[in-house]
Amino acid sequence: MRLSLAFSYVIALTTVAIGQSAAVPQSLESVTDPDAYAIYAMLVPELWATRSKDPVLLQRETQTVARCRNSGQTSDPEWLAVEKSYRQENSRPKLLQPILPIPGPYRLIPKSEIEADDARLRLKYPGPRNRLPESMEFAAVSAVGFNADKTKAIVLVQVRDQGAVRALERRDNGWVPAYVTGIGCGWIV
């Protein structure tokens, strides 16, 4: 009986998630900025390589909440403008397009598919856990906050339960890490 109820719950949850995943992208603004995709292309494969040899699974909707808070605040007016842009850009999720310029295969995966898989695993492995066995690995990114001339940026990039808010600067050879007091953080759950 219990197994039957659990199975029915998973089917209902999956049905709702699948129904929502078709509707969600239509209401979300798309990320279209080539600079944002250049930043994603630099950071996602680097972080993904620490966790998986499989093709990248990238959450289709941007992530809006970091698991960490900035350690302080910068007093640099240019970086304050980037922080403000970052907060504005991430006031709601956006939709990634399949134009990520990375070597090797990747797939955009709806957040609803990740949540449905997690719900299925919570039924299979009841009890409090940070990480469920068999959890799907996926990468996620936030929208990118830029300064006015697009020489400074802030972005969140994560793989499942590990990630970082990164500050970057544009140099001759592209985007490079910037080390700014009060900006950026990392976490592992």
N, C-alpha and C positions, 0 to 999 in steps of 0.2 A: 504494500500500500504506500509506504513512504517513498519507495523508489518510483512508483507511478506518479506521485505528486511532484517529486523533484523533477522528473522527466517532463511533466506537463508545464512546470514553471519555466524550465529552460526553453521549451518550445515557444511558450508565450513571450518570454523575454526576447528571444531571437526574432520572433515575428514582429514585435514592436520595434526592435532595433533596425531590422531590415526595412521596415516601412518608413522609419524616420530617416535612414541614411539616404534614401532617394530624395526626400524633401529638403534636407538640411543644406546641401550644396547650392540649391537655387536661391536661398536667402542670404548666403554669405558673399561678401565682397572677395574678389580674387586678389592674390598677391601677383602683381605684374611687373614689379621693378627688377630689371636685370641685375642691378647691384645686390639686391636681396638674394637672388638665386646664386650669384657668384660667392657670396658669404656662406650660404648653405652648402655649396659645393666644396668649399674649403674645409668647413667644420664637421659636417655630417660623416663623411667617409673616415675621417681621422678618429672620431669617437666610436663609430660603428666597428672599426677594425679591432678595437679593444674588447669587443663582446662577441662577434660572430664572423664566420667566414662565408655565410650565406649572403645572397643578394640583399640589399638594403630594403627594409620595410619602413616606409616613412609615413607617419600619420598625416592624412590628407588635410585635416583642419589644424591651424596653428594653435599652439599652446599659449594660454594667456596668464597662467599663474606659475611663478617660480616657487620652488620648495624652500628657498632661502631668502633672506632679506639682505640688502646691502649692509656691509659692516659699518658704514658711515656715509656721509654725503660729501661729494666733492664741492669745492668752492670755485672751481674753474667754470666761468660762464659758458664756454663752448660745450663742455660736458654736461652742464646743467640743461642746456638746450637739447642735447641728445637724450638725456634721461626723460625730459618732458615729451619728446617725440616718441620714445619707446613706450611710455605709459599710454599716450594717445593711440598709437598704432595697435596696442594690445588691449584696448578697452572691450573688444569682442573678437572672437575667432575669425580667421580669414581662411580662404580656400587656396591651397597650393595647386599649381598647374603642373602637368607632367612635362616640365621643361628644365629639370635640374641637370646642369651640365657637369655630370660626374662620369668618370670612366666606370664601366661595368653596369650591370643591370640593377634596377630598383623598381619598387612598386609603391604607389600611393595606396594607403589602406585607410578606410573610413574609421573614425574614432568609435563609431557604433559597433564595428566588427571587433575591435579590441575589447570594448566593454562587454560584449556578448560572450567572448571567449573567457574573460575574467569571471563573469557570472557563472558560466558552466563549471569552471575550475573551483569556485568557492563551494559549489554543491558537492563536487567530487572530493574536496579536501576541506571539510568544515573546521571551524576554529579560527582563532585570531592568528594572522600571519601577515608579515610585510610582503613576502614573495611567495607566490603559489608555485608548486612544482608544475612543470610543463608550460609555464607562462610564455606567451609569444613575445619574442624580442621585437622591439620596434623603436625607431628614432622619432623624435618630435622636435619641432622648432617653433619659435615665436615669430611674430612679425618683427621686422628690423626697424629700430629707431635710428634716424640719421640726423646730423646737423644740416644746416641750410645748404652748404656746398658739397655735401656728401663726402667729406673727408674723415668723418668719425661716425662710428656706429656701435649700437648695443643690441645683442641678440641672446636669446636663450636657446641652447641646444641640449638635448638629452637622449639617452637610450634607456628606456623603461624606468629604472629607479636610480639612475646616475646621470648627472648633468652639470651644467654650468651656465651662468649668465656671463657673457664675454663682452669685453670692450675691444674694439678694433679701430685701426687707423689705415687710411689708404696711403700707400707709398708708391714709388715708381713701379714696383713689381706686383702691385695688387694690395689686397687686404692683409694686414699683419696684426698680431696681438698688441694691444696697448695696455700698459700697466698704469692704472689711474687709481689713486687712493679713493676709497669709498664707492667704487664701481666694480661690479663683478663678484661672483661667488661660485662655489661648487658644492655638490652634495652627493652622498651615496647613502641609500636607505638599506 
